[in-house]
Amino acid sequence: MSVELVYMRNDAKSYCPPQTTGVQLPPTEGEIAMPLTWMGEAYDYPADPETGVTTVRLTTSLYHHINVYCEHSFSSPDGRRIAILRSRFADPRIPPSDLLVADLYTLRLAMLEPEITSYVVATASWSGWIYYLNSRRELMRVNLSTLDKEVVWTAWPFDPDFIFHSVSPDLRFMIGQMQQRNFKTALVRIDLVEKDWKVIYEDYEISNAHPQYNPIHGRDIIVMKAGGYAVNDRQEVKYLDTPNITTHFYINNEGQNVRMLPFGGEHCPNSTGHSGWMGDTGKMACVCAWDGSHFTLDPRFPDGNIFFAGPEDKEPQCFRTPGYMFNHIGISRCGRYFVSESYADGLPGPVPLVVGNFQTGKYRLLLSNSKASGGAAAVGHPHAYFTADNKHVIFNADPTMIGHVWAARIPEGFLESLD
């Protein structure tokens, strides 16, 4: 166990550019020194019998843990630290939960904030800045590299049902969604500097919008569109006379310039919503649906269910992975690689993790068995993602029926073998 001091800014008007170093700075005026205790919980596991890849379980306590995911990478810019949520409830994304930081090199954990009250947390992928609501419902952020904590907005204007999703790479804006009485879902853009907000887009068929800022330039936002139903602020469902097609589209940061993407319907199976930006290529990739009763893929595409496209494409491209059936997807910072878990062998498992290269079409088994159950609450779903340096894949697994966060160490030359 070790203790260090971290500093908290208590100034709702302050705004800091992204920090990319782990240098411990002395406190400045308005900062409060707080003790941070690092605890050792990690446990190394033997190498995977098929791939030789080693894993470490980062958490051990008898609480459920989750690596957050939400189509983002909750990694510091150097890939050293990640964020974890911990709760005594089955799904730590549901408040209250504790926000932790894990160091992948010292294999120690520290609590950054107890009992946060937001549904999950938000980030700009690989920025290391984590946004959340504390027990006083103040919007906070903490830097995983420096461990500096800051009050961003004391008078948070939204009710507990408001869900924030994604932060722009310049850390200026946050995008979230708000259900409304009229069954339209509003996408709300929050200005984290000016402390104001506006509805930039609304629609009946975006009740599960999964909005994501482009993590490179932030000019565009992915939005998921699920046809056939709408949800209001009471969580009542209204069925619509529209095709049951789940797809995605882009909007710009003003909610304009709508560009539909060729997923779902006549193009390919419906999107699961699990998706991500392919770096700065202008394209996105998503995992498309499969028959969960019989564990079979769409007969039109028997060799894969990961598809990618941009708004200029008439049809999506299928990433061919015969023998695998994917669910979630994490995409590397460079946009070249993906990692996903497969359920082709049914449930319960084994649930392997597979890494692929979008550019070459090559793929390779990372873990033959992630030890995830694939069921129950989200702690049983791997939700795998790459750290910023592509040296680890972070995932969830629950072999003892308690959810923990794990790290797979990517061997030297593994990704290069896919190039």
C-alpha positions in Angstrom: 0.0 0.0 0.0 1.3 3.5 -0.8 -0.1 7.0 -0.4 0.4 10.1 -2.5 -1.2 13.5 -2.6 -3.4 14.6 -5.5 -4.9 18.1 -6.0 -8.5 19.2 -6.6 -9.5 22.4 -8.2 -12.7 23.9 -6.6 -13.4 26.4 -9.3 -16.3 25.7 -11.6 -15.1 28.3 -14.2 -11.6 26.8 -14.7 -10.8 25.0 -17.8 -7.5 23.1 -18.4 -6.1 21.8 -21.7 -5.4 18.0 -21.8 -2.5 16.9 -19.7 -0.4 14.2 -21.2 2.3 13.7 -18.6 2.3 12.0 -15.2 4.4 14.7 -13.5 3.3 15.4 -10.0 2.9 19.2 -9.7 2.8 21.3 -6.5 -0.6 22.6 -5.6 -1.6 26.0 -7.0 -4.0 28.5 -5.5 -7.5 27.0 -5.2 -6.3 23.4 -5.1 -6.8 21.0 -2.2 -4.3 18.3 -1.5 -6.0 14.9 -0.9 -4.5 11.6 0.0 -4.7 8.8 -2.6 -4.1 5.3 -1.3 -2.9 2.7 -3.8 -3.8 -0.9 -3.0 -2.5 -4.1 -4.5 -5.3 -6.4 -5.7 -3.9 -7.8 -9.0 -3.5 -11.5 -9.7 -1.5 -12.9 -12.7 -3.0 -15.8 -14.6 -1.1 -18.5 -16.6 -0.6 -17.9 -20.3 -3.4 -18.8 -22.7 -2.9 -22.4 -23.7 -3.5 -21.7 -27.4 -2.0 -18.2 -27.9 0.6 -17.8 -25.1 -0.9 -14.4 -24.1 -0.8 -13.6 -20.4 -3.5 -11.9 -18.5 -3.8 -10.1 -15.1 -7.0 -9.7 -13.1 -6.8 -6.1 -11.8 -9.5 -6.3 -9.2 -10.1 -8.8 -6.4 -12.6 -7.4 -3.9 -16.0 -9.0 -3.5 -17.8 -6.3 -5.5 -18.7 -6.2 -9.2 -16.3 -4.2 -11.4 -16.6 -3.0 -15.0 -14.2 -1.3 -17.5 -16.9 1.2 -18.4 -16.6 0.8 -22.3 -19.5 2.7 -23.9 -17.7 2.6 -27.2 -14.7 4.5 -25.8 -11.3 3.7 -24.4 -10.9 4.8 -20.8 -7.1 4.9 -21.0 -4.5 7.6 -20.2 -2.6 8.9 -23.2 0.4 6.8 -22.4 -1.6 3.6 -22.0 -0.5 3.2 -18.4 -3.7 3.8 -16.5 -7.4 3.0 -16.9 -10.7 3.8 -15.2 -12.9 1.2 -13.5 -16.3 1.3 -11.9 -17.0 -0.8 -8.8 -20.4 -1.5 -7.1 -22.1 -3.9 -4.8 -24.9 -4.1 -7.4 -24.9 -6.5 -10.4 -24.3 -3.7 -12.9 -21.7 -1.1 -11.8 -22.8 1.3 -14.5 -26.0 2.1 -12.5 -25.3 4.6 -9.7 -24.1 4.7 -7.0 -20.7 3.3 -7.9 -17.1 4.0 -7.0 -14.7 5.4 -9.6 -11.3 3.7 -9.5 -8.0 4.1 -11.3 -5.8 1.1 -12.1 -2.1 1.3 -13.0 -1.1 -1.4 -15.5 2.6 -1.3 -14.6 2.5 -1.2 -10.8 -0.7 -3.3 -10.8 -2.3 -1.2 -8.1 -5.7 0.5 -7.7 -6.8 3.7 -6.0 -10.3 5.1 -5.4 -10.8 8.5 -7.2 -14.4 9.1 -6.1 -16.8 7.1 -3.9 -20.5 6.8 -4.8 -20.6 8.7 -8.1 -24.2 9.4 -9.1 -24.0 9.5 -12.9 -25.0 6.5 -15.1 -21.5 5.5 -16.3 -18.9 8.1 -16.9 -17.8 10.0 -20.1 -14.4 10.6 -21.8 -12.7 11.6 -25.0 -11.1 8.3 -25.9 -7.4 8.0 -24.8 -7.4 11.5 -23.4 -7.3 10.3 -19.8 -9.9 12.8 -18.6 -12.9 11.1 -16.9 -16.2 13.0 -16.4 -18.7 12.0 -13.8 -21.2 13.3 -11.2 -20.2 13.2 -7.6 -22.5 12.6 -4.6 -23.5 16.3 -4.6 -24.4 16.0 -8.3 -21.6 18.3 -9.4 -20.0 17.5 -12.8 -16.4 16.5 -12.1 -13.4 15.4 -14.1 -10.2 13.7 -13.1 -7.0 13.2 -15.1 -5.8 9.6 -15.0 -2.2 10.7 -15.7 -1.8 13.5 -13.2 -4.7 12.5 -10.9 -5.7 16.1 -10.7 -9.4 16.5 -10.0 -11.6 19.4 -10.9 -15.1 20.7 -10.4 -16.4 21.5 -13.9 -20.0 22.5 -13.1 -21.5 22.9 -9.7 -25.1 23.6 -10.8 -25.6 20.6 -13.0 -28.9 21.3 -14.8 -30.1 17.8 -15.7 -32.2 15.2 -13.9 -30.8 11.8 -13.0 -32.2 10.2 -16.1 -30.0 12.3 -18.4 -27.2 10.1 -19.9 -23.9 11.7 -21.1 -21.9 9.7 -23.5 -18.9 11.3 -25.3 -16.5 14.3 -25.0 -15.0 16.0 -27.9 -11.2 15.5 -28.3 -10.5 19.2 -27.4 -12.5 18.7 -24.2 -14.8 21.6 -25.0 -18.1 19.7 -25.6 -20.0 16.8 -24.1 -22.8 15.1 -26.0 -25.7 13.3 -24.1 -29.2 12.2 -24.6 -32.5 13.2 -23.0 -35.8 11.4 -23.3 -38.8 13.8 -23.7 -42.5 13.5 -22.9 -43.4 13.7 -26.7 -41.4 10.4 -27.3 -38.6 12.3 -29.1 -35.1 11.8 -27.9 -33.0 14.9 -27.8 -29.3 15.0 -28.3 -27.9 17.7 -26.0 -24.6 19.4 -26.6 -23.0 20.7 -23.4 -20.4 23.5 -23.5 -18.0 22.7 -20.7 -16.4 26.1 -20.9 -19.4 28.4 -21.1 -21.5 26.2 -18.9 -24.5 26.1 -21.1 -26.3 23.6 -23.4 -28.5 23.2 -26.4 -30.5 20.6 -28.1 -28.8 20.0 -31.5 -30.9 17.1 -32.8 -34.0 15.2 -31.9 -35.9 12.3 -33.4 -38.3 9.5 -32.4 -36.0 6.7 -33.4 -32.8 7.5 -31.4 -33.8 6.4 -28.0 -30.6 4.4 -27.8 -28.5 6.9 -29.6 -24.9 5.8 -28.6 -23.6 9.3 -29.7 -19.8 9.3 -30.2 -17.6 12.3 -31.1 -14.9 11.5 -33.7 -11.9 11.0 -31.4 -9.4 12.6 -33.8 -11.0 15.9 -34.9 -14.4 16.0 -33.1 -16.2 17.6 -36.0 -18.7 14.7 -36.5 -20.8 12.5 -34.2 -22.0 9.0 -34.8 -25.7 8.5 -33.9 -27.6 5.1 -33.8 -31.1 5.0 -35.3 -33.4 2.2 -34.2 -36.6 2.1 -36.3 -40.0 0.9 -35.2 -40.3 2.4 -31.7 -39.8 5.4 -29.5 -39.3 5.9 -25.7 -40.4 8.9 -23.6 -39.1 10.3 -20.3 -41.3 7.8 -18.4 -39.6 4.9 -20.2 -42.9 4.2 -21.9 -42.5 2.6 -25.4 -44.5 3.6 -28.4 -44.4 1.5 -31.5 -44.1 3.3 -34.8 -45.2 2.5 -38.3 -41.6 2.6 -39.6 -39.3 -0.2 -40.7 -37.5 -2.2 -38.0 -34.0 -1.2 -39.2 -31.2 -0.3 -36.9 -28.5 1.7 -38.5 -26.2 4.7 -37.9 -25.7 8.2 -39.3 -23.3 11.1 -38.8 -24.2 14.7 -37.8 -21.8 17.6 -37.3 -21.3 19.3 -34.0 -24.2 21.6 -34.7 -26.6 18.7 -35.3 -26.6 19.4 -39.0 -25.4 17.7 -42.2 -27.1 14.4 -41.6 -25.3 11.6 -43.5 -26.9 8.1 -43.4 -24.7 5.0 -43.3 -25.5 1.7 -45.2 -26.1 -0.6 -42.2 -29.3 -2.7 -41.6 -32.2 -3.5 -43.9 -31.2 -4.4 -47.4 -27.5 -3.7 -46.8 -26.7 -6.1 -44.0 -28.1 -7.3 -40.6 -29.3 -4.7 -38.2 -26.5 -3.0 -36.1 -26.3 -4.0 -32.5 -25.3 -0.4 -31.7 -21.8 -1.5 -30.7 -19.6 0.5 -33.0 -16.7 2.9 -33.3 -14.8 5.3 -35.4 -12.0 3.9 -37.6 -9.5 6.6 -36.7 -9.6 9.5 -39.1 -10.6 7.5 -42.1 -14.2 8.9 -42.1 -15.5 5.4 -41.7 -17.0 3.6 -38.8 -17.4 -0.1 -38.0 -20.2 -1.8 -36.2 -21.1 -5.3 -35.1 -24.4 -6.5 -36.7 -27.0 -8.8 -35.2 -27.1 -12.6 -35.2 -29.7 -15.2 -34.2 -29.3 -15.5 -30.5 -31.5 -18.5 -30.2 -29.6 -20.7 -32.6 -26.2 -18.9 -32.6 -26.2 -18.5 -36.4 -25.3 -15.5 -38.6 -27.4 -13.9 -41.3 -27.4 -16.4 -44.2 -26.5 -13.5 -46.6 -23.3 -13.1 -44.7 -22.3 -16.5 -43.3 -18.6 -15.5 -42.8 -18.8 -12.5 -40.5 -20.8 -9.9 -38.7 -18.4 -6.9 -38.4 -19.2 -4.3 -41.1 -17.6 -1.0 -41.9 -18.5 1.9 -44.2 -18.5 5.7 -44.6 -21.4 7.9 -45.8 -20.0 7.8 -49.3 -20.3 4.0 -49.5 -23.4 2.4 -51.1 -22.8 -0.9 -49.3 -20.8 -1.8 -46.2 -17.8 -4.0 -46.3 -18.0 -7.3 -44.3 -14.8 -8.3 -42.4 -14.7 -12.0 -43.1 -14.0 -14.1 -39.9 -15.4 -17.6 -40.6 -16.2 -19.4 -37.3 -16.7 -16.3 -35.2 -19.8 -14.4 -34.1 -19.0 -11.1 -32.5 -20.9 -8.7 -30.2 -19.0 -5.7 -28.9 -16.1 -4.0 -30.6 -13.1 -1.8 -29.6 -11.1 0.0 -32.2 -7.5 1.1 -31.7 -6.4 4.7 -31.6 -4.9 4.4 -35.1 -8.1 3.0 -36.5 -6.4 0.0 -38.0 -7.2 -2.8 -35.5 -10.3 -4.0 -33.7 -10.8 -6.4 -30.8 -14.1 -8.3 -30.1 -15.5 -11.3 -28.3 -17.1 -14.2 -30.1 -20.1 -16.3 -29.1 -20.0 -18.8 -32.0 -19.7 -21.7 -29.5 -22.9 -20.7 -27.7 -23.2 -19.9 -24.0 -21.8 -20.5 -21.5 -18.5 -20.0 -23.4 -15.8 -20.3 -23.9 -15.8 -16.7 -25.1 -12.6 -15.9 -27.0 -11.2 -12.5 -27.9 -10.1 -11.9 -31.5 -8.1 -9.1 -33.0 -8.3 -8.0 -36.6 -6.7 -5.5 -39.0 -9.3 -3.6 -41.1 -6.7 -2.7 -43.8 -5.4 -6.2 -44.5 -8.4 -8.4 -43.5 -6.1 -10.5 -41.3 -7.3 -11.6 -37.9 -5.9 -13.6 -35.0 -7.0 -15.1 -31.7 -5.8 -13.1 -28.7 -7.4 -15.3 -26.0 -9.0 -18.7 -26.5 -11.1 -18.1 -23.4 -11.6 -14.7 -21.9 -13.4 -16.4 -18.9 -16.4 -14.1 -19.4 -19.8 -15.7 -19.1 -21.3 -13.6 -21.8 -24.6 -13.3 -19.9 -26.2 -11.7 -16.9 -25.4 -8.0 -16.4 -22.7 -6.1 -18.3 -20.0 -7.5 -16.0 -20.3 -10.7 -17.9 -19.7 -9.0 -21.3 -16.0 -8.5 -22.1 -16.4 -5.0 -23.6 -12.8 -5.2 -24.8 -10.8 -2.1 -25.8 -7.2 -1.2 -26.5 -5.2 1.1 -24.3 -3.7 4.1 -26.1 -0.3 2.5 -26.6 -1.8 -0.8 -28.0 0.1 -2.8 -25.4 -3.0 -4.0 -23.5 -6.5 -5.1 -24.1 -8.8 -4.3 -21.2 -11.9 -6.5 -20.7 -14.4 -7.8 -18.2 -14.8 -11.4 -17.1 -16.8 -13.1 -14.3 -15.6 -16.7 -13.9 -16.6 -16.7 -10.3 -19.9 -14.9 -11.1 -18.4 -11.7 -9.7 -17.4 -9.2 -12.4 -13.8 -8.2 -12.5 -11.6 -6.1 -14.9 -8.7 -7.8 -16.6 -5.8 -6.8 -18.8 -4.4 -9.0 -21.6 -0.8 -8.2 -22.4 -0.4 -7.9 -26.2 2.9 -9.7 -27.1 5.6 -8.0 -29.1 5.0 -8.5 -32.8 1.4 -9.6 -32.4 -0.2 -6.6 -34.1 2.6 -6.4 -36.7 1.7 -10.0 -37.7 -1.6 -8.7 -38.9 -0.1 -6.0 -41.1 
